[in-house]
Amino acid sequence: MIMIVSTKTRWIVAATGCTTAITGIPVLSWLSAFVSGFLIVGAVLARRFPRTGRDLIWFGAGLTSLWVIPVGIGFLYVSLKGGRDPRIIAAALVSVLLVVACDTALVKEAFGQRLTTDD
């Protein structure tokens, strides 16, 4: 039995992966590209290979949540305390909001979907 990831959720996951990769590159270049790659590849594979794509999406979402949320909130805190570059504030805010939206969409879909048989 597998749960199929919807097209809407795949788009949210792909947007989150691309945004976190781009905004995280100046901070943690190899880590952001590597971790976000799980989201991007999972979103692409989820249509043709639902189980593999879903597993990559969930793994990537977990890893991305573990590093984007603390680092993004840290950047927001430091930037709002004395930073003057609005690009950093915007990038950190968008990254954190997209990760939260991605996680919410995945959890909502997991609870709202019925299991299908794998024939």
N, C-alpha and C positions, 0 to 999 in steps of 0.2 A: 504494500500500500504506500502510495506517495502523495504528497501534497504539491499541487502545481502552483507555481508562482504566477500571479496575474500580470498582465501587460503593464498596468498602472504601477504596480510595485516594482517591476523590472526597470521602468523609466526612472522612478525615484531612486532606486539603488544605483543605476548608472550615473545619474546626475550627482549623487552624493560621492560616488567613487571618483569621478572626474574632478569635481570641485575640491575634494580633500587632497587629491594628488597635486593639483595645481597650486592651491594655497599652502600646502605643507612643504612643497619643494624647497623654498628658501630656508625653512627651519630644519627639517629632517629629511633631506632629499631622498636617500635610498629607502628609508623606512616608509615614508609617505607613499612613494610610488609602488613599493612592494605590497603594502597593506591594502591600499586602494585598488590595486590590481586584482585582488580576490573579488571585490565587488563588481568591477567592470567585467571581468571574465565570467563570473557567475551570472550576471545579468544577460550576457550574450548567449551563454550555453543553456540557460534555463528554458528556452523555447524548444530546442532540439533534444536536449538531455535533461529532463526536469529534475531528476534526483541529484545528479552531479551539480547542476546549476544552483539548485536550492542549498545544497551543502556548502558550496563555495560562497554563496551570498550570506548565509548565516555565519560562517567562519569569518568572512571579511567584515561583516557588521559588528561582530564581537570585538575583533581586533581594532577596528576603526573607532569604535566607541571607547575602548580603553585608552587610546592615545589622543584622539581629537578633542573629546570633551574636557579632560583636565588641561591639556595644552591650550586649547581655545579659550577656556575660561581664564587661564593664567594670562594669556595675551590680552584679553579684554580688561582684566583687572589692572595690569600694568599700564596699558594704553590709556585707560580712562583716568588713572591717577596722575599721569603726567605726560603721556604721549601726545604727539601733535599730528601724527600721520593718520588721516581718516581711512586710508586703504587697509591698514592693518586691522583697525577696528571692524571695518566692513567684512574683510576676509575671515576673521575669527568668528564674527557673529553669524555669517552665512554658513560657515562650516559646521558650527555647533548646531544651528537650527536644522540644517539638512540631515545631520547624523541623527538628531532626535526624531525628525520626520521619518527617516528611513527605518529606524528601530520601531517606531510606533506602527508604521505600515506593515512591517513584518510580523509583529506580535498580533496586530488586529487580524491580519490575514490567517495567521496560524490558528487563532481561536474561532474564526468565522467560517473556515472552510471545512467541508467534509472530506474524508479520506476517499481516494479513488483507488481502484485495484490496478495493479501493475500486470498487464497481460502480455 
